[in-house]
Amino acid sequence: MEYQRLSNTEIYPDVEEYTPTLVDADPEPNRRREVERKLLRKLDLRVWFLVLVYIMNYMDRNNMAAARLKGLEEDLRLTGQEFNTLISVLFIGYGFMQIPSNIYLNRIRRPSLYLSCCVFLWGIISIGTGAAQGFREALASRFFLGFSEAVYYPGVLLMLSRWYKRDELGLRMAYFTGGSSLANAFGSLIASGVLAIMDGKLGYQAWRWLFFCEGGLTCMIAASAFFVVPDFPTTPAFWLTSEERMLAQKRMEEELTGIDHDSIKVVEGSGLTEALTDWKVWWLAIALAILNIALSYSFFFPTLAATMGFSPTITLLLCAPPWIVALLTSFCVMSHSDRTGDRFWHIVGPVSTGIIGFVMAITSTDTLTRYLSLFFMAQISVSYIVLLAWVSNSIPESSSRRAVGIAFANTLSSISNIASPYVWPAAWGPSYVNSFLICILTATISLFMLWVYQLHLISLNKEAEMNERALGLPTGFRYVT
């Protein structure tokens, strides 16, 4: 089987040894479908490993809330808003690192090595958090944990966008980002076991063992990541045949059909200027940051569950089911979103469900209603996944621009996370009415911004269709709305 080649290097300008892009000469259709099926199967298996790593990323980030139930505040002698500050400071380091990391990631040939080293590093730092003796030590470890973890999430989103087509990307992002729901579920289960049986072992409190165990597990997984995390389609890989790798490159070339190639020439640049002067990137990033404030309840999920009055072990066990339901919902929503080519209404549904949960929590202190409200709240995390896929879909022009755009959106959302822990002061508990009202307000503002953005994309698609009809051109690129 032969492919016709071009010496065009516009799509992957920053790779040292770029394999030329491929044009429209297809192999025999049945053969292509067979090769493509094998390629996607191999990719999907690696996506599941990326999910496993992201579970550890999220667990190492969010285990403070579980540790709080078993004496962390008392042992570190925290007062006032110091616990909220430990939650917040992680996102300062997280925000600083994302954009430069994605720019660097887009320029190297072996991102698997870079990501794997960072995974090992944050595992070591997580273990160090368990050894902290006071607020300052914990503060430093949390800052550097955010600094090292920032590499992973936007980096993987960039890699997925370099392998999967637009009608495939949303579901894979749901698989990957759904790791946060799995982490919240299994993190609660693991924490309940560790906190229940490890207290006093080798002279360490149970909450310290939580950091030791989860950080150590992260380091072990990092050793495997060197061999499993994929690179880019232009980098030779032992797990792909040459035929599969060539097809992977051709698929990305096909994604740019109908786009003005003058607009995607990136001349020896990082994509930083192009992304940061695109108002669409700013608009989506701000909407994501505002939505992230509505998602701040997730940092205090065990605290909210504890208001039902159960023991710490039972409380942590009760935290798992809402996130499992949210995970299953995310697969269904993203699969349907990919099939229909719609993003906006698949964001509206989960956000509206979450708002119902906030209202339930405000209006009732009944144990059953309070617990049911947690299921509804957890659904907002589904909208976050859809919105991230929409960000990637909205920046088709070049890989470097998309790298910065994804990282910038995550950076702004991280900046909102610096402030969002202070939405949940202990003085507002146990009802947290003011906190829930703030979440309702921010969710509504975010939906309004996304509605305006959808109208803009619809007008662009209509304009493109009119131009094609007037000039007799074939159907070209359309924005996902």
VOVEX-899068 format. One record per residue (C-alpha): residue number from 1; x, y, z. Coordinates in Angstrom, 2 decimals. Example, Ala and Ser with C-alpha at 12.3 -4.5 7.8 and 13.67 -1.06 7.14 Angstrom:
% VOVEX-899068
     n         x         y         z
     1     12.30     -4.50      7.80
     2     13.67     -1.06      7.14
% end
This chain:
% VOVEX-899068
     n         x         y         z
     1      0.00      0.00      0.00
     2      1.37      3.43     -0.96
     3      0.55      6.95      0.14
     4      1.31     10.08     -1.88
     5      3.31     12.56      0.23
     6      3.86     16.29      0.45
     7      6.81     18.09      2.02
     8      4.46     20.36      3.94
     9      5.56     21.01      7.51
    10      2.85     23.43      8.55
    11      0.92     21.06     10.75
    12      3.77     19.93     13.02
    13      6.30     22.76     12.69
    14      8.17     22.13     15.92
    15      9.13     18.47     15.52
    16     12.79     17.95     14.71
    17     12.36     15.10     12.25
    18      8.93     15.56     10.78
    19      7.43     12.83      8.63
    20      5.76     14.63      5.70
    21      1.99     15.03      5.80
    22     -0.20     12.95      3.56
    23     -2.72     14.04      0.97
    24     -5.86     12.58     -0.43
    25     -4.53      9.35     -1.92
    26     -6.32      6.76      0.19
    27     -5.61      3.07      0.45
    28     -8.37      0.69     -0.55
    29    -11.34      1.68      1.70
    30    -11.71     -1.67      3.46
    31     -7.99     -1.77      4.17
    32     -8.07      1.74      5.59
    33    -10.95      0.86      7.92
    34     -9.05     -2.17      9.16
    35     -5.86     -0.20      9.82
    36     -7.80      2.63     11.42
    37     -9.63      0.23     13.72
    38     -6.33     -1.26     14.89
    39     -4.83      2.19     15.37
    40     -7.74      3.41     17.49
    41     -7.73      0.23     19.57
    42     -4.05      0.69     20.39
    43     -4.58      4.36     21.19
    44     -7.58      3.67     23.41
    45     -5.61      1.18     25.48
    46     -3.06      3.87     26.19
    47     -5.80      6.35     27.01
    48     -6.92      4.03     29.80
    49     -3.41      4.11     31.24
    50     -3.50      7.92     31.02
    51     -6.75      7.73     33.00
    52     -5.00      5.70     35.70
    53     -2.25      8.31     35.98
    54     -4.83     11.10     36.11
    55     -6.63      9.31     38.92
    56     -3.41      9.49     40.92
    57     -2.97     13.14     39.86
    58     -6.38     14.03     41.26
    59     -6.08     11.86     44.37
    60     -2.71     13.36     45.31
    61     -4.22     16.82     44.81
    62     -7.48     16.33     46.72
    63     -6.55     14.04     49.63
    64     -6.31     17.04     51.97
    65    -10.09     17.02     52.44
    66    -10.07     13.38     53.55
    67     -7.02     13.93     55.80
    68     -8.91     16.80     57.44
    69    -11.43     14.33     58.84
    70     -8.70     12.48     60.74
    71     -6.75     15.20     62.50
    72     -4.65     16.99     59.87
    73     -5.72     20.44     61.09
    74     -4.97     19.61     64.72
    75     -1.59     17.95     64.06
    76     -0.37     20.82     61.85
    77     -1.86     23.36     64.27
    78     -3.86     25.11     61.52
    79     -5.99     28.08     62.45
    80     -8.42     30.43     60.69
    81     -8.28     30.09     56.89
    82     -4.98     28.17     56.81
    83     -6.60     24.93     55.64
    84     -8.31     26.82     52.79
    85     -4.92     28.34     51.95
    86     -3.39     24.86     51.63
    87     -6.09     24.02     49.09
    88     -5.61     27.33     47.27
    89     -1.81     27.49     47.06
    90     -1.61     24.35     44.94
    91     -3.28     26.22     42.10
    92     -0.75     29.05     42.20
    93      2.00     26.63     41.20
    94     -0.46     24.85     38.90
    95     -1.27     28.08     37.07
    96      2.35     29.19     36.62
    97      3.46     26.02     34.87
    98      0.75     25.10     32.37
    99      1.43     27.42     29.44
   100      5.27     27.11     29.38
   101      4.94     23.36     29.86
   102      2.59     22.92     26.88
   103      4.77     25.14     24.69
   104      7.75     22.96     25.58
   105      5.75     19.75     25.18
   106      4.68     20.72     21.69
   107      8.31     21.18     20.63
   108      9.87     17.94     21.86
   109      9.87     14.55     20.18
   110      9.42     12.40     23.29
   111      6.72     13.92     25.52
   112      6.35     10.51     27.19
   113      9.70     10.96     28.95
   114      8.87     14.47     30.09
   115      5.45     13.56     31.45
   116      6.69     10.41     33.18
   117      9.43     12.28     35.04
   118      6.87     14.83     36.24
   119      4.56     12.05     37.45
   120      7.39     10.57     39.52
   121      8.25     14.01     40.88
   122      4.76     14.77     42.15
   123      4.62     11.33     43.78
   124      7.76     12.20     45.77
   125      6.32     15.59     46.73
   126      3.06     13.98     47.85
   127      5.00     11.66     50.14
   128      6.78     14.73     51.50
   129      3.44     16.34     52.35
   130      2.79     13.48     54.76
   131      6.02     14.33     56.57
   132      5.11     18.01     57.11
   133      5.24     19.14     60.72
   134      3.54     22.51     60.39
   135      1.74     24.95     58.15
   136      4.83     26.27     56.36
   137      6.14     22.84     55.35
   138      2.70     21.79     54.13
   139      2.33     25.08     52.25
   140      5.64     24.60     50.41
   141      4.90     20.99     49.48
   142      1.42     21.92     48.20
   143      2.85     24.71     46.04
   144      5.45     22.44     44.41
   145      2.88     19.66     44.06
   146      0.78     22.01     41.94
   147      3.87     23.05     39.99
   148      4.68     19.45     39.02
   149      1.08     18.29     38.48
   150      0.37     21.20     36.11
   151      2.31     19.46     33.36
   152      0.05     16.45     33.06
   153     -3.55     17.48     32.41
   154     -3.12     20.11     29.65
   155     -0.27     18.05     28.20
   156     -2.43     14.97     27.77
   157     -5.29     17.03     26.30
   158     -2.83     18.34     23.72
   159     -1.62     14.84     22.90
   160     -5.17     13.54     22.47
   161     -5.94     16.37     20.06
   162     -2.91     15.29     17.99
   163     -4.16     11.70     17.64
   164     -7.97     11.83     17.50
   165    -10.33     13.47     15.03
   166    -12.94     15.94     16.21
   167    -15.79     13.41     16.15
   168    -13.65     11.03     18.25
   169    -12.06     13.48     20.65
   170    -14.94     14.24     23.00
   171    -15.46     10.65     24.13
   172    -11.73     10.15     24.71
   173    -11.61     13.35     26.70
   174    -14.52     11.99     28.71
   175    -12.55      8.79     29.37
   176     -9.53     10.80     30.45
   177    -11.16     13.62     32.39
   178    -13.55     11.10     33.92
   179    -10.51     10.03     35.90
   180    -11.32     12.92     38.25
   181    -14.67     11.33     39.09
   182    -13.00      7.95     39.55
   183    -10.37      9.59     41.75
   184    -13.05     11.20     43.90
   185    -14.84      7.86     44.18
   186    -11.92      5.51     44.75
   187     -9.95      8.16     46.60
   188    -12.73      8.24     49.16
   189    -12.74      4.43     49.39
   190     -8.96      4.23     49.73
   191     -8.94      7.05     52.27
   192    -11.62      5.37     54.38
   193     -9.52      2.18     54.53
   194     -6.18      3.87     55.22
   195     -7.60      6.22     57.84
   196     -9.41      3.36     59.55
   197     -6.53      0.86     59.86
   198     -3.21      2.73     59.64
   199     -3.45      5.11     62.59
   200     -0.34      4.76     64.77
   201      1.51      2.34     62.46
   202      5.27      2.93     62.79
   203      4.43      5.95     64.90
   204      2.66      7.93     62.16
   205     -0.88      9.28     62.24
   206     -3.38      7.81     59.79
   207     -3.62     10.96     57.67
   208      0.16     10.87     57.10
   209     -0.12      7.30     55.86
   210     -2.70      8.50     53.33
   211     -0.06     10.73     51.70
   212      2.64      8.05     51.99
   213      0.50      5.34     50.35
   214     -0.92      7.43     47.54
   215      2.40      9.14     46.77
   216      4.24      5.81     46.74
   217      1.65      4.30     44.38
   218      2.10      7.28     42.05
   219      5.86      6.68     41.90
   220      5.36      3.01     40.98
   221      2.93      3.92     38.20
   222      5.40      6.53     36.88
   223      7.93      3.75     36.19
   224      5.46      2.14     33.78
   225      4.54      5.45     32.19
   226      7.91      5.63     30.40
   227      6.81      2.72     28.20
   228      3.06      3.30     27.87
   229      2.45      7.05     27.48
   230      2.26      7.82     23.72
   231      4.31     10.43     21.92
   232      3.10     12.30     18.80
   233      2.16     10.66     15.47
   234      5.36     12.02     13.91
   235      7.56     10.22     16.44
   236      8.44      6.56     15.67
   237      6.76      4.21     18.15
   238      7.43      0.52     18.78
   239      3.72     -0.14     19.33
   240      2.66      1.16     15.88
   241      3.41     -0.24     12.44
   242      4.66      2.24      9.84
   243      1.32      1.92      8.08
   244     -0.59      2.85     11.25
   245      1.69      5.80     11.97
   246      1.32      7.15      8.44
   247     -2.45      6.84      8.70
   248     -2.39      8.66     12.06
   249     -0.67     11.60     10.34
   250     -3.08     11.53      7.42
   251     -6.06     11.64      9.78
   252     -4.79     14.89     11.29
   253     -4.22     16.31      7.78
   254     -7.82     15.48      6.90
   255     -9.04     17.41      9.95
   256     -7.76     20.62      8.35
   257     -9.67     20.18      5.10
   258    -11.44     23.41      4.22
   259     -9.32     25.66      6.44
   260     -7.40     28.49      4.83
   261     -3.83     27.25      5.04
   262     -2.50     30.80      5.10
   263     -4.09     31.05      8.54
   264     -2.30     28.02      9.90
   265      1.26     28.82      8.91
   266      3.14     29.06     12.14
   267      6.59     30.45     11.40
   268      9.08     29.32     13.96
   269      6.80     30.31     16.80
   270      5.42     28.89     20.00
   271      1.80     29.74     19.23
   272      1.68     32.00     22.28
   273      0.95     35.23     20.43
   274     -1.57     33.62     18.07
   275     -3.52     32.01     20.91
   276     -3.51     34.99     23.26
   277     -4.70     37.39     20.55
   278     -7.64     35.14     19.67
   279    -10.72     36.42     21.51
   280    -12.33     32.96     21.30
   281     -9.58     31.53     23.49
   282    -10.10     34.26     26.09
   283    -13.89     33.92     26.02
   284    -13.85     30.16     26.55
   285    -11.09     30.36     29.15
   286    -13.04     32.93     31.19
   287    -16.23     30.86     30.92
   288    -14.28     27.81     32.09
   289    -12.78     29.74     35.01
   290    -16.20     30.98     36.13
   291    -17.65     27.47     35.82
   292    -14.74     26.21     37.91
   293    -15.94     28.31     40.85
   294    -19.24     26.42     40.69
   295    -17.18     23.22     40.79
   296    -15.33     24.28     43.95
   297    -17.69     22.16     46.04
   298    -15.63     19.13     44.95
   299    -12.70     20.24     47.15
   300    -15.01     20.10     50.16
   301    -17.11     17.09     49.19
   302    -16.20     15.10     52.34
   303    -16.95     18.21     54.43
   304    -20.40     18.52     52.83
   305    -21.04     14.81     53.29
   306    -19.94     15.10     56.94
   307    -22.86     17.48     57.60
   308    -25.11     14.41     57.48
   309    -23.65     13.36     60.84
   310    -21.99     10.02     60.11
   311    -18.53      8.82     61.22
   312    -15.47      9.73     59.09
   313    -15.28      6.21     57.61
   314    -18.98      6.13     56.63
   315    -18.77      9.70     55.35
   316    -15.93      8.83     52.98
   317    -17.75      5.71     51.77
   318    -20.83      7.79     51.02
   319    -18.73     10.14     48.89
   320    -18.02      7.47     46.26
   321    -21.46      6.76     44.65
   322    -22.17     10.33     43.42
   323    -18.87     10.40     41.52
   324    -19.41      6.95     40.01
   325    -22.80      8.08     38.67
   326    -21.18     11.26     37.32
   327    -18.53      9.19     35.54
   328    -21.12      6.97     33.84
   329    -23.11     10.04     32.85
   330    -20.03     11.67     31.32
   331    -19.50      8.70     28.97
   332    -23.10      8.86     27.75
   333    -23.14     12.65     27.39
   334    -19.81     12.89     25.56
   335    -20.61      9.99     23.25
   336    -23.89     11.66     22.27
   337    -22.15     15.04     21.98
   338    -19.62     13.60     19.52
   339    -22.31     11.88     17.45
   340    -24.51     14.98     17.20
   341    -21.71     17.53     16.85
   342    -23.24     19.59     19.67
   343    -21.38     20.94     22.69
   344    -23.51     23.76     24.13
   345    -26.68     21.84     25.03
   346    -24.58     19.00     26.41
   347    -23.13     21.57     28.80
   348    -26.50     23.07     29.70
   349    -27.94     19.74     30.84
   350    -25.30     18.82     33.48
   351    -24.99     22.40     34.75
   352    -28.76     22.68     35.17
   353    -28.77     19.38     37.06
   354    -26.04     20.70     39.35
   355    -28.01     23.88     40.04
   356    -30.94     21.72     41.12
   357    -28.58     20.01     43.56
   358    -27.46     23.34     45.00
   359    -31.09     24.41     45.47
   360    -31.90     21.11     47.22
   361    -28.97     21.60     49.60
   362    -30.11     25.16     50.38
   363    -33.75     24.35     51.01
   364    -33.47     21.16     53.07
   365    -31.41     19.76     55.94
   366    -33.04     16.34     55.68
   367    -30.35     13.64     55.50
   368    -31.76     11.86     52.46
   369    -32.34     15.09     50.53
   370    -28.88     16.34     51.45
   371    -27.29     13.14     50.18
   372    -29.36     13.15     46.99
   373    -28.22     16.73     46.35
   374    -24.61     15.48     46.21
   375    -25.53     13.25     43.24
   376    -27.00     16.23     41.41
   377    -24.03     18.49     42.22
   378    -21.53     15.95     40.92
   379    -23.13     16.16     37.47
   380    -21.57     19.60     36.88
   381    -18.22     17.86     36.42
   382    -19.65     16.37     33.19
   383    -20.08     19.87     31.72
   384    -16.43     20.64     32.46
   385    -15.38     17.72     30.25
   386    -17.62     18.85     27.38
   387    -16.33     22.43     27.62
   388    -12.69     21.29     27.46
   389    -13.45     19.33     24.29
   390    -15.10     22.46     22.89
   391    -11.97     24.50     23.62
   392     -9.87     22.04     21.61
   393    -12.43     21.92     18.77
   394    -12.41     25.72     18.55
   395     -8.64     25.95     17.84
   396     -8.11     23.79     14.73
   397     -5.52     25.95     12.98
   398     -2.20     24.66     14.39
   399     -0.85     22.34     17.04
   400      1.23     25.06     18.72
   401     -1.73     27.42     18.93
   402     -3.92     24.65     20.31
   403     -1.23     23.75     22.85
   404     -1.22     27.27     24.24
   405     -5.00     27.63     24.02
   406     -5.64     24.47     26.05
   407     -3.02     25.41     28.61
   408     -4.30     28.98     28.85
   409     -7.87     27.82     29.48
   410     -6.62     25.52     32.22
   411     -4.43     28.27     33.64
   412     -7.34     30.68     34.01
   413     -9.44     27.94     35.58
   414     -6.56     27.28     37.98
   415     -6.46     30.97     38.88
   416    -10.14     30.78     39.79
   417     -9.29     27.78     41.97
   418     -6.91     29.98     43.95
   419     -9.92     32.00     45.16
   420    -12.65     29.33     45.10
   421    -11.61     27.50     48.34
   422    -12.46     30.71     50.21
   423    -16.06     30.36     48.97
   424    -16.41     27.64     51.62
   425    -15.34     29.17     54.97
   426    -16.11     27.05     58.03
   427    -18.14     29.97     59.44
   428    -20.75     29.43     56.69
   429    -21.22     25.78     57.65
   430    -22.90     23.45     58.13
   431    -25.59     24.80     55.78
   432    -23.20     26.66     53.44
   433    -26.15     28.56     51.95
   434    -23.99     31.47     50.81
   435    -21.53     29.08     49.17
   436    -24.27     27.34     47.21
   437    -25.71     30.69     46.07
   438    -22.30     31.72     44.73
   439    -22.08     28.42     42.84
   440    -25.52     28.98     41.29
   441    -24.56     32.50     40.22
   442    -21.26     31.51     38.61
   443    -22.81     28.53     36.82
   444    -25.50     30.78     35.34
   445    -22.97     33.40     34.17
   446    -20.86     30.70     32.51
   447    -23.90     29.30     30.65
   448    -24.78     32.78     29.37
   449    -21.25     33.29     28.01
   450    -21.32     29.92     26.26
   451    -24.73     30.69     24.73
   452    -23.30     33.88     23.21
   453    -20.32     31.90     21.91
   454    -22.57     29.27     20.34
   455    -24.51     31.99     18.45
   456    -21.21     33.34     17.11
   457    -20.08     29.93     15.83
   458    -23.46     29.29     14.21
   459    -23.11     32.57     12.29
   460    -19.58     31.62     11.17
   461    -20.79     28.24      9.92
   462    -23.66     29.86      8.01
   463    -21.25     32.33      6.42
   464    -18.93     29.50      5.35
   465    -21.86     27.60      3.84
   466    -23.00     30.66      1.86
   467    -19.49     31.23      0.52
   468    -19.19     27.60     -0.57
   469    -22.52     27.73     -2.40
   470    -21.65     31.01     -4.11
   471    -18.26     29.74     -5.28
   472    -19.33     26.16     -5.97
   473    -16.88     24.73     -3.43
   474    -17.22     21.39     -1.62
   475    -18.28     21.38      2.02
   476    -15.32     22.37      4.19
   477    -14.54     22.97      7.83
   478    -17.34     23.69     10.30
   479    -17.04     24.73     13.95
   480    -18.55     22.38     16.51
   481    -21.34     24.21     18.29
% end
